[in-house]
Every structure is written in C-alpha cells, then in structure tokens.
Amino acid sequence: MRGGGSYYMMSRSLGPELGGAIGCLFYAAFAVGSCFYAVGFATEVQETWFSHHKGPWLLRGIASVALLFVLGVALMGARYFTKINVPLFIIQFAATWIAIGSMLFGSPKGLAHGGEFTGPKLDNFLHNANPHYMYDKGCNGMCNTNIVFSIIFPAATGIMEGANLSGDLANPMKSIGKGTLLALGASAIHYVILIGVFSFGFDGHTLRMNPTAMQDATVSEYIVIAGVVFSSLSSSLGAIFGGSRVLQALGRDQILPFLPFFAKGSKQGNEPRRAVIFSWFIAQCCVMIGDLDVLAPLISSIFCLSYAMTNLACFLVRVAGTPNFRPKFHYFNQYTAFAGFVLNIAVMFYLNVWYALVSIILFSALLLYLVYHAPETSWGDVRQAIIFHQVRKYLLKLDVRKTHPKNWRPSVMLMVDDINSPLVDFCNYLKKGGLYVLGAVLVGDFNSRNQPAMAISNRWLSLIEAKKLKAFPQVTVGSTALAGYQNLLMLSGLGAMTPNTIVLPFFESPNERGRMKRRLSHLGSKLGRQTSVSVSAADEVKANDDDLDDADRFRSNASQYGSIGTPSLSSQVHNSAATASAKITTPKSTASMPPMRDSPRIERSLSVYYTRMAERAALNDFSGSLLGKALRDQQEYVAMVEYALTMDKNVILARNFDSLFVPAEQADEPTAHHDLSLTIDVWLTSEKATSSWGSFSGTPLMLIQLAAIIVRKTETWSQRTKLRVCRVVNEEYANRHHAREERLNVKRLLDDARIDVDEIVILMLPDCEEQQERSKAQDAGARQRKNKSNQNGDAHAEHAGRSIQPPHFPYQIGVDLCEQRDFEHFNSFVFQHSSDSYAVFMELPEMSKQAAKSSADADLYMECLRALTNDLPPTALVASGARDGIMSRDM
C-alpha cells in the first residue's frame, strides 16, 4: 500500500472518479481540522494563563504559533514526527490516568470554578443517567441529543490518521490494521471510563455549569491542562502530517490539473514538503478568519462520507468475488461492511441534514468533473470486477434457445481490410445494440504470429476507444486465411452473444487494384480542374500529421502486417480536398484507364475518395490491405462466403465503401450534412419479393431491415438520408401486374413489418439490347470496359470446353442469365437510378455449387459481382443465411 492511506485504498478500489472526489474532500477536512485543533490549543492556553485578555487576536496569535511548531515538525519528516509524537502521547496518557485516579480516590471538595466533587456516588450516576438538556450558547439554544452527539463525534474522526502514513510504514498491511484496531479499542475504553467517572463523581449541575470540572478535581490542574494542550497539538500535527500525504497522493495520480505540483517529494524519504506548506497555509488562513464553528459540522459530515466510502469499497470488492481480496481481519464480511456504510450515512444526516446535503453536493460536483476529466488508469478497481460479475451472470441467463424474432438485431463481425475504412464506422451504426466484432486473420505459423496478433488486438483497442466504437477486436492466426476465418466463425462471441451477420470487404484482385490506381490518377486529373489542392509526397502528407487526433497516430509496421492499424493520415481531418493545403502529383498518363461517368454523387465523393487513395499511394500502403495479403485467391474468398451461409449466418459483401461519407466525420460540411435528397436505396428484384414476407425471414426482408436500422434507428443518418425502396420488374411481370398494384403490395408488406419508408419506386427493367442502345444514346463514350473485356475474354478462352457454372442472377425474372454482360446491363440500370445515393442494398447473387471448389467458377463469380457493382455508390450485397425469422408481427 503506497502513500495516501485511505485515499489510496478508495481510489484503487472505487476508481479515480469516486476515489478522487472523496480524496479531495478528505484532504480538505484534514487541512481545516488542523486549524480546529490549533484553536483548541490556543483556547486552553488563553483561559489558563491569559484569562484577563478576551480579544480574538491573542487567540489567533497563540494558534499561529502552534501551527508554526506543527509546520516545523512536519517539514522535518516522518522520523522526527515519530520522535516528537511519542512523548506527546505519553504526556496525554499520563495526564488522563492521573485525572482518573484523582477522581476515583480523591476526597470530596468544592471546585475552583464552581460546583462540587462528591467522590464516587451511585446517586450521582442514577441522576446523570437521564438527559437534563438546557439552554446553552454552544447549542445555539436548547441542547438535544443530536447536537450533543455532533459535538462529541469529532473526537473520533482521527481514527484514519495512522492509515494516511501508509507510505512511511515498513509493513503497512500489518501495521495499519493492527494499529487502527488497537487505537479504536483503547480510545473506546478511555472514553467509557472517563464518562463513568464523571457520572459517579459529579452531580448534574456541576457537569453542566463547570466545563473545567475535571482539572479542578485533579491533584494539580496543570496536569489536565498539559494533557489537553499536548493532545490538541498532537492532533493538529497528525492532521497536517496525514493530510499532506493525501495531497501528495492526489498530485501523483493527477486527479486535478493543478495537483501534480504537490506530487514532488524530498530526495530523502520522499517527504511531501510542498503539500505540508500548502496544508499549513490553509490552516493558517482558517485561523485568521476567526469563528469557524459553522464549518465544524461540515467537517464531521465529510469524515462520515469518507468512512462510508471506505466501507462501500470493502463491500463492493467482497460481493464482486475478487479472488485477490483476502482481508486478514477474520470477523470481516460483506454484511459488516455494508452496515458500516449505512451507519455512516445515517449518522451524517442525523448530525445535520443540511450539512449532509452540502457534503453530498460537493462530492457530486467533484465526481461529475472527474467523470469527464479523470486520468486514464489501470488500477484494477472494483468497477471492472463488478462489470465482469454482472455480465457473466446475465450471459448465463441469456439462453440461445429462447431467442425470438421480435428481439432480433444484427450482431456484426467485420473482417477488417483497412481499420480506417468508413466501412468500420458504417458497421458500428449497422449493429445498433448488437454485438460488433472486428475480426482479422494473420496467416502463418502460430509460434511466429501469435505475438503480432496480440499486439494488433491491443492497438485496435486503443483505436476503438479513440473512435468511440462499440466493438471488440478478435485477431486469430491460421495456416491459411480460410482456416483462420473458420475459427472466427466458430468461436467468435460468447454464449448467446455471437455474430449473426458477417461483413466482408469486397476482394479486389491485383489487376483490380491496378485499375483502381489508374482510376485514382483520373480522379486526380478531374479534381485538378475543380481545385488547386494536391499532395506531392509522403513527407508532405506526414507534415500534416501534427493536426491529427490520437486515433490517427496508431501505426504498425506496414511491411510486416499490411495496413493493420495503419490509419489514413488525414481520414479524420481532410474530409474534403477543398480544405487541404498540400500539393498532390499524379501519374502523367491516364490513357489506359476507362473514363468515369459523370454524376453528382461522384462529384461529392471525389474529394474524400481521392484524398484517402492518394495518402495510401503516397505511403506505398495501398496494396497492403489485410484481406488482400491474407487471401491466396478469389476461390478462398468465395469459400468464406459459402461457409458463413452454411453456418446460418447472414452475409454482406461491401464494395466501394472507401467513397462513403460517414456523417459523423463531416461536421465541417453542413451542406453535405443536410442534403436530404441523398437516399439509401433498397433494390428488391426477386419475383417473390413482395408476394409475402412468409415467416418474416429471407433476403428481401433482410435488405429492408438493415437499411431501416441505418436510416430510422440511427440519429446521425436519420437526419441526413431518406429510405427508398426500388422494386424491379421485367416486361413480362409488368404485363401481368399493374405498377400501381405492385406499389400497393410493397406498401402493404412494409406496413405489415411496421417499417416506414420515404419513397417506393416501381421500375421496369428493359431487355439487354434495348438498354444497351439507350445507354449508347445517353452517355456515348462515357464508360469503356476495354481492359476488363479483354481480361474476361482471355479468361473465357482459357476455360473454353469446361463446364463453368455461372452465378444465379435473380434480377431478371423468368430468364436464365449467365453472361457478364447481363450484370453490366443491370449495373447500368442501377447506376441510372441510384448514382446519387448514400448507399445501395442489393441481393447477393447465388453462387453455383462449384464456386467454392473451382477456381474458374470462383473467378467468374467474382467478375460478375464486379460487373454488377462497378462505379456504384457504396454497395452492400446481402444474403440471408438465417433460418429463423428476423421480425415478428407480435408486439
């Protein structure tokens, strides 16, 4: 146990907030209490030797001299404190027992200051056993039990002064407990004996009218005077000495901004001389103020509150079941600790309700401040133990067999590719009250990769805290990415709290990364026509790093771990290139890159997308993505999707999320914030999508449920976006059903699910040839897919003669689509209607049974998904693997 005594124990048990708040009040009570003891010393000296001088300045002068003596002893240190305090204790002890002996064996006599000493008589005891309260100036009127109790109680407030010297004891664990118990026992015995002797030896009138009856009845009055004087001096010394060590501990813990100044101790013995001088200064100021009777009850209330918190700390540690809490006092249990807490609070209010309320208000004000400004600590306080105890208790009660669709919520596991991607924040909104796991796999031998995995997990914990995510990191090691991913799927979560929705960032092949770099170049050229902002090199990007939050400073070795924990340098600051200040150079040639289709959506996202990509390229970190490094090929990625669906998990493939505007990051752009024309679009394409929700499960309902959570349940998004449902039908379906009828079907089912949408759109998908002609007329030359077409042509030629099963494409009803051009056709259709959207939710095309086993089938499947999502806003391809419902008609 280090210095600080009771404060140290309370802060390490209750945390810096509770412990710091009560510690500050505890110190104030000691500092002011030292003044009271000095004034008591001065009062006795004045009434004994200077009784004819009644002026206040003589009293203040004597008290100031006493405080100077106390200051000198306290500055000399603990060794001299012990040498001086022991003789003072001997004088007090001797004076007390001489006075007791004089009253037990002395002869009856009249007293110098009025009244009579009768010697021990039973009649006196029986008469004094009943209260005979009277008017007294000390009671400000008629005395009563609680006033008398409040006067007596401060005599017992020094019981923890020994504990405050914990830093100066050789064996505080043994000495504090034994010393405190012996002090309490000895004090109680002496008080009982003194009260008994008074009640037998004096009549009630003498005790009420003569406050110096004890010294008058003693052999020599100066014996009692010496005891009172040295007792007051010793108590004042103990208050200054113990209080200064509490202040030093508060400064060492940096509880308040100005307190670290008092943490410094002397070179020899670590004596808190700065704290001693400050404590003396407070006591001296109180002496000069004069009448402090109004503060006495407040000091008593603060001491009661401190003792209550000490008992509360012991109670909480016991009930939390902390194994390392093993008190040596055999009669301790949680019931005695709780009884001590209740009794101290009761006494505090019994003494004076108003002063008790003032104490609690002061404590609450300090607590409220420290909740927001307390230093980060790793003290192992009881809060973590209690949280663990309660969480374990309720996790055991959370039975996975009792889950009900109306309580369903997405519990997300995101396989992290870039920890700074907007997808991380998007999933944080998406989970809405559910579990959120940030998963990653390090490929390699366990013995060589387990330490990096733990280091990454710890780094992510700091980043999660800085970004205020409600997530848990889980990093595993596997011989392959697929093996590690299977471990995460099987073992993530605890009990009924397991992920039910797996989010996978879209896997980009090396060729696709090259295409995106060329796209970056084109974006740079396009940006250059709008602004003069650019960045020249990594050094210039790093130059702006001083302006970043701490969350952006966590950086790992990119060459070893890819982009794990490596933030985009300006992801928190440079949300718009229009506000940047450095110069960006881009490759000179952009001829090989297909031109972009113009759209307001791309214009708005251009700055954010370009800045993020430019920083990665400048830092040579663009190709170092976690997922890209871990996966061997596209077949492994497709197998990950299949395994998740096999385990009844929902799957979301997220593409183009690097260009997502996360509203929370755009505080400096109100125009982007309040552009309510931006929508989150849900595309319903299946023929049976609106026939019935059935058991309230399936992908169509999952699409709307997830989008509704983002738009309706998240305040950040609900103020900035609208929810739109796009129902797609083909010509054959439109001929059989009127568009208005289909709109009513969609609305009826949405009402049945109690989901509000801002707009329902019925769209007819033209056939492929008609759409191609219309696209040529509308944006002639706007997009070329020459490179990709050549690559696809090579891929088809390579696998000619093989039976490659294409993905099932649900978007055009009643027609088997198996060629990439069909996905491109639908991609153009979606782009035409959703290019200005915040995000798009679509159904993930079903893969063939061989896609996870055949490299050719997996490559074809991924190429079709790319064709489907190219140039779209952030797109979530959703597949529902859950067998149970995700919604209920029941309330």
Number of C-alpha atoms within 10 A of each C-alpha: 16 14 25 28 24 26 29 24 20 26 25 21 23 24 22 30 21 23 27 28 25 29 27 18 20 23 25 20 23 28 28 26 27 32 28 24 24 29 28 20 25 24 19 18 19 17 13 13 9 13 11 9 12 11 8 11 12 15 25 21 15 18 27 22 14 21 26 14 13 25 21 15 21 25 19 12 20 19 12 13 19 12 11 14 19 12 13 19 15 13 19 22 14 15 21 20 14 16 24 20 14 18 26 15 10 18 12 15 13 12 17 13 14 16 20 21 24 18 22 21 14 12 14 18 19 12 14 18 11 9 10 12 12 11 11 12 8 12 13 9 10 12 16 14 12 13 18 14 13 19 16 10 15 17 12 13 17 17 15 19 21 20 26 25 24 23 20 19 18 9 11 20 14 11 15 21 16 13 16 16 14 12 16 14 11 11 15 13 11 15 12 11 13 17 11 13 21 24 22 23 26 27 22 20 13 17 20 15 13 16 12 17 22 24 22 23 27 20 15 13 16 14 18 25 20 18 21 21 21 20 21 24 26 24 21 29 26 24 26 31 32 27 30 30 30 29 30 27 28 27 20 17 20 20 22 18 11 9 17 17 14 23 22 17 16 12 7 7 12 16 24 23 23 19 27 26 18 16 26 25 15 15 27 22 14 20 23 16 10 13 12 14 10 9 15 17 22 21 23 27 31 27 26 26 24 25 23 22 23 23 22 22 25 24 21 20 22 22 15 18 14 14 8 8 11 10 13 11 10 7 7 13 14 16 12 14 20 18 15 19 23 15 16 21 19 15 20 26 16 16 22 17 14 14 21 25 15 14 22 16 12 16 20 15 12 19 20 15 13 19 13 9 14 20 15 9 11 9 12 12 20 24 15 13 18 18 12 13 15 13 12 14 11 10 13 13 11 14 12 12 7 7 12 13 16 14 9 15 20 23 23 27 30 23 23 26 27 23 22 24 19 18 26 22 19 16 22 22 22 23 23 19 12 19 21 28 27 22 24 27 27 24 19 16 12 14 8 10 15 17 12 16 20 15 13 20 22 15 18 24 16 15 21 18 12 13 16 12 16 17 21 17 21 21 25 22 25 20 13 18 24 21 17 22 23 16 15 22 21 13 11 16 19 11 13 15 16 20 25 24 27 25 24 23 20 22 21 20 15 12 11 13 15 14 18 15 19 20 20 24 22 23 24 24 16 14 19 15 9 11 12 14 20 21 20 15 17 17 12 15 20 14 11 16 15 9 12 15 15 12 19 22 16 15 16 18 11 17 10 10 19 22 27 26 27 23 23 25 26 22 19 17 20 21 24 21 22 15 13 18 15 16 13 20 16 18 12 9 10 16 9 11 21 19 16 16 14 12 12 11 17 19 14 15 19 19 24 21 22 24 27 24 24 28 24 20 16 19 17 13 17 18 17 19 20 22 25 20 18 22 17 13 17 24 21 22 21 23 18 22 21 19 16 20 18 12 14 15 21 26 27 26 20 21 25 19 22 20 25 19 21 19 19 11 16 17 12 13 12 10 10 15 21 13 13 13 11 21 22 25 28 26 23 26 23 19 17 11 18 22 12 14 18 10 14 19 19 20 22 24 24 23 25 24 18 19 25 22 19 24 23 19 14 14 11 16 20 16 15 18 24 23 23 23 24 22 22 22 24 19 14 12 16 16 10 8 12 10 18 10 10 19 16 13 16 23 19 14 17 18 12 13 17 12 14 14 18 10 13 17 16 17 17 17 21 17 14 15 10 11 16 16 11 13 18 12 10 10 11 11 13 13 16 14 12 12 13 16 13 11 14 16 11 12 14 15 10 11 12 10 8 9 9 19 18 22 25 15 22 18 24 23 19 11 10 13 17 15 13 20 16 20 22 20 21 21 19 22 18 21 19 13 12 22 23 22 23 24 23 25 24 25 24 20 18 15 21 17 13 16 26 23 14 18 17 21 25 27 20 26 27 22 18 22 22 20 21 24 25 15 19 23 26 22 26 27 22 24 25 23 20 20 13 15 18 21 21 17 11 6 4
